[in-house]
């Protein structure tokens, strides 16, 4: 069953919630069913999840998330976005390696720091399912939620294939294709547990902008289709500009036009909504949504969570006016930009 709402301009958030300072326990690659045998860890996790959801509900969000308290403090936190999966799926080594895009002697740019913090992994065998437990985490979170819940699924298969040294599969494409059935099974388990709104998080969608090869769009579409095949839920696809501690990654993404280069290649996908960053870039490129197909919605970042400056209600309202001048309000969800415990 797909999530539906009669609310115009429903509000939600994107990304992981800040951990309370007292929640210091780390999963360190363990299955949650193992780690949570320790009552102190399971109780702290449950309290942190409850507070993340309560904060969102008190703020008046229409759709809440679980806050992703299962992410460890790895690689400036955004690294845990990928490592949660690497640590639990067969086919990946345990060690964090230097990133293939930036070696240890690379110039210390924002981009180099970002990817060095993130790190990379060695693919040393075939991938398959492991104890990801998204359905378990969903059940734990919904016990505290009074509002509908959106479930984050990611880092996605293409993203996971981006930060890798290949000793088994020969390319990002081969690895992403092998990961697609893993994601498909996780999402179907979420639906069986009662989830109606899933958000696939995959920054790997930007891959062709890095390679310059437009042929890459075909296999990227194929991987996403395989991941979503038969998943009976409302599906959003989120791809943002990364969280580099508030910095804009100008060395990776053009100052203008990036979404316009990517979105048209994704319009035929069986998804309901694109979730996109705009606040951190001063709402530039909204015109790229002018040809959004009538059967697609957008979740638009109108709050910049990568800065310590708190926007005024008037500033956010003006951003919303700019959005609905391009996309009809009945097809717009309002959200934060993506973040990792900003």
C-alpha positions in Angstrom: 0.0 0.0 0.0 1.4 3.4 -1.0 1.4 6.4 1.4 -1.1 9.1 0.5 -1.9 12.5 2.1 -4.5 15.2 1.5 -2.2 17.8 3.0 -0.9 20.5 0.6 2.8 21.1 0.9 3.4 18.3 3.5 6.5 18.7 5.6 9.3 16.2 6.4 13.0 15.9 6.7 16.0 14.2 5.1 19.1 12.7 6.6 20.3 11.4 10.0 19.4 13.2 13.2 22.1 14.5 15.6 22.9 11.9 18.3 22.4 12.9 21.9 25.8 13.3 23.6 24.9 10.6 26.1 24.4 8.1 23.3 28.0 7.0 23.0 27.5 3.3 22.1 28.7 2.2 18.7 27.6 -0.9 16.7 31.1 -1.4 15.3 29.7 -3.6 12.5 27.6 -5.8 14.7 24.1 -7.1 13.9 21.7 -5.0 15.9 20.2 -8.3 17.2 23.7 -9.0 18.7 24.5 -5.5 19.9 21.1 -4.9 21.5 21.5 -7.9 23.7 23.3 -5.4 26.0 20.4 -3.6 27.7 22.3 -0.4 28.1 22.9 -0.2 24.4 19.3 -1.1 23.4 17.8 1.3 25.9 20.0 4.2 24.8 19.2 3.5 21.1 15.5 3.3 21.8 15.6 6.6 23.9 17.6 8.4 21.1 15.2 7.2 18.4 12.2 8.2 20.5 13.6 11.7 21.1 14.5 12.2 17.4 10.9 11.3 16.4 9.5 13.4 19.2 11.5 16.5 18.1 10.1 16.2 14.6 6.5 15.8 15.8 6.8 18.7 18.2 8.1 20.8 15.3 4.9 20.0 13.4 6.3 17.8 10.6 3.6 15.9 8.8 5.9 12.9 8.0 8.7 11.8 10.4 11.8 9.7 10.0 13.6 7.5 12.6 16.7 9.7 12.7 19.0 6.8 11.8 20.5 6.3 15.3 22.0 3.1 14.1 24.7 5.0 12.2 28.1 5.0 14.0 30.4 7.9 14.1 32.4 7.0 11.1 34.1 9.3 8.6 32.6 12.6 9.7 29.3 10.6 10.1 28.4 10.7 6.4 30.8 7.8 6.0 28.6 5.6 8.1 25.9 6.1 5.4 27.9 3.6 3.4 29.8 1.7 6.1 26.6 0.5 7.8 26.1 -1.6 4.6 29.8 -2.5 3.9 30.2 -3.8 7.5 27.2 -6.2 7.2 27.2 -7.5 3.7 29.5 -10.3 2.5 32.0 -9.3 -0.2 33.6 -6.3 1.5 36.8 -6.2 3.7 36.6 -4.6 7.1 39.3 -2.0 6.8 38.8 1.6 5.7 41.1 2.5 2.8 42.1 5.8 1.3 39.5 6.9 -1.3 40.3 5.9 -4.9 39.6 9.5 -6.1 42.0 11.1 -3.6 45.2 9.4 -2.5 47.1 10.2 0.7 49.2 12.8 -1.1 46.2 14.7 -2.7 45.9 18.4 -2.3 43.8 19.2 0.8 40.7 20.6 -0.9 37.1 20.4 0.4 36.5 17.5 -1.9 39.7 15.6 -0.9 38.8 16.0 2.8 35.2 14.9 2.2 36.1 11.7 0.4 39.1 11.0 2.7 36.8 11.1 5.7 34.3 8.9 3.9 37.0 6.4 3.0 36.8 3.3 0.7 36.5 -0.4 0.9 37.9 -3.5 -0.9 35.4 -5.7 -2.7 37.0 -9.1 -2.1 34.2 -11.5 -2.9 30.6 -11.9 -4.1 28.0 -9.8 -2.3 24.8 -11.0 -0.9 22.3 -10.4 1.9 23.5 -9.7 5.5 22.0 -8.5 8.8 20.9 -5.0 7.7 17.6 -5.3 9.6 15.8 -2.3 8.2 12.5 -3.9 9.0 13.5 -4.4 12.6 14.6 -0.8 12.8 11.3 0.4 11.3 9.2 -1.6 13.8 11.3 -0.1 16.7 10.8 3.4 15.4 7.1 3.2 14.7 6.4 2.2 18.3 7.2 5.9 19.1 5.6 7.7 16.2 2.2 9.3 16.1 2.7 10.7 12.6 3.3 8.7 9.3 6.9 7.6 8.8 9.1 7.7 5.8 11.9 5.1 5.8 15.4 5.9 4.5 17.0 3.1 2.5 20.7 3.7 1.8 23.3 4.4 0.9 22.0 2.9 -2.3 23.6 0.3 -4.5 25.2 2.7 -7.0 26.6 4.8 -4.2 28.0 1.7 -2.5 29.8 0.8 -5.8 31.5 4.3 -5.9 33.9 4.0 -3.0 35.5 0.6 -3.8 38.7 -1.1 -4.9 37.6 -4.1 -7.1 39.2 -7.5 -6.4 36.1 -9.5 -7.3 33.7 -7.5 -9.5 35.4 -5.6 -12.2 33.5 -2.3 -12.2 31.0 -0.1 -10.3 28.4 -1.3 -12.7 28.9 -5.0 -12.0 28.9 -4.4 -8.2 25.8 -2.2 -8.3 24.0 -4.8 -10.4 24.9 -7.5 -7.8 23.7 -5.3 -5.0 20.3 -4.5 -6.5 18.6 -7.8 -5.3 19.9 -7.1 -1.8 18.1 -3.7 -1.7 15.0 -5.2 -3.3 14.7 -7.8 -0.6 15.2 -5.2 2.2 12.5 -3.0 0.8 10.1 -5.8 0.4 10.7 -6.7 4.0 10.0 -3.2 5.0 6.7 -3.2 3.1 5.8 -6.5 4.8 6.4 -4.8 8.1 3.9 -2.1 7.3 6.1 0.6 5.7 4.2 2.6 3.0 6.8 5.4 2.1 10.4 4.5 1.2 13.1 6.9 0.2 16.0 5.3 -1.7 19.2 7.4 -0.9 21.6 7.1 -3.8 24.2 9.8 -4.5 25.6 7.4 -7.0 23.1 8.8 -9.5 25.7 11.5 -10.0 28.1 8.9 -11.4 27.8 9.9 -15.1 28.6 13.5 -14.3 32.0 12.2 -13.1 32.7 9.8 -16.0 31.3 12.1 -18.7 29.8 8.9 -20.3 26.1 9.4 -21.0 25.8 5.6 -21.6 26.1 5.1 -17.8 22.6 6.4 -17.4 21.2 3.2 -18.9 22.7 0.9 -16.3 22.0 3.3 -13.5 18.3 3.2 -14.5 18.4 -0.6 -14.7 19.9 -0.9 -11.2 17.3 1.4 -9.7 14.5 -0.5 -11.5 15.9 -3.8 -10.2 16.1 -2.5 -6.7 12.4 -1.3 -6.8 10.9 -4.2 -8.7 7.7 -5.3 -7.1 8.0 -3.0 -4.1 4.5 -1.8 -3.2 5.1 1.5 -1.5 5.4 5.2 -2.3 9.0 5.6 -3.6 11.1 8.6 -3.4 14.6 8.9 -4.8 17.0 11.3 -3.0 20.3 12.5 -4.4 21.8 15.6 -3.0 25.2 17.4 -3.1 26.7 15.5 -0.2 27.3 16.9 3.3 30.8 18.3 3.5 30.4 20.1 6.9 28.5 22.9 5.2 30.9 23.3 2.3 29.8 23.3 -1.3 31.7 20.7 -3.3 32.4 23.0 -6.2 35.1 20.7 -7.5 32.5 17.9 -8.1 29.3 19.7 -8.8 28.9 22.6 -11.2 27.7 25.9 -9.5 24.6 25.7 -11.6 22.7 23.2 -13.7 23.6 19.9 -12.0 20.0 18.8 -11.5 19.1 19.8 -15.0 21.9 17.5 -16.3 20.7 14.5 -14.3 16.9 14.6 -13.8 15.7 14.1 -17.5 17.6 10.8 -17.5 15.5 9.6 -14.6 12.0 10.6 -15.5 11.0 7.2 -16.7 11.9 5.4 -13.5 9.0 3.8 -11.5 9.3 6.3 -8.6 6.8 8.8 -7.3 9.1 11.6 -6.0 12.5 13.2 -6.4 14.0 14.6 -3.2 16.5 17.4 -3.9 18.7 19.9 -2.2 18.1 23.6 -2.9 18.4 25.7 0.2 22.2 25.3 0.5 22.6 26.6 -3.0 20.2 29.6 -2.6 17.5 27.8 -4.6 19.4 28.0 -7.9 18.3 25.6 -10.7 14.6 25.5 -9.8 14.0 26.1 -13.5 15.4 22.5 -14.0 12.0 21.3 -12.6 10.0 23.1 -15.4 9.7 19.9 -17.4 8.9 17.6 -14.5 6.5 14.9 -15.7 2.9 15.2 -14.4 3.2 11.9 -12.6 6.2 12.9 -10.5 6.4 14.9 -7.2 9.3 16.7 -5.7 10.6 17.0 -2.2 12.4 20.3 -2.0 15.0 21.3 0.5 13.9 24.7 1.8 15.8 24.5 5.1 19.6 24.6 5.0 20.7 22.2 7.8 24.4 22.5 6.9 24.8 25.9 8.5 24.5 27.2 12.0 22.5 30.2 10.8 18.8 29.8 11.6 16.7 31.0 8.7 13.7 33.2 9.4 10.2 32.1 8.6 10.1 34.8 6.0 13.2 33.4 4.3 11.7 29.9 4.1 8.3 31.2 2.9 10.1 33.0 0.1 11.9 29.8 -0.9 8.5 28.0 -1.0 7.0 30.7 -3.2 9.9 30.2 -5.7 9.2 26.4 -5.7 5.5 26.6 -6.3 6.0 29.1 -9.1 7.6 26.2 -11.0 5.9 23.1 -9.7 2.2 23.0 -8.6 1.9 22.9 -4.8 -0.1 19.7 -4.9 3.0 17.9 -6.2 5.5 19.5 -3.7 6.7 18.2 -0.4 8.7 20.5 1.8 11.9 19.2 3.5 15.3 20.0 4.8 18.3 19.6 2.6 20.1 16.3 3.2 22.4 16.1 6.2 24.3 13.8 8.5 23.9 15.0 12.1 24.5 18.6 11.3 
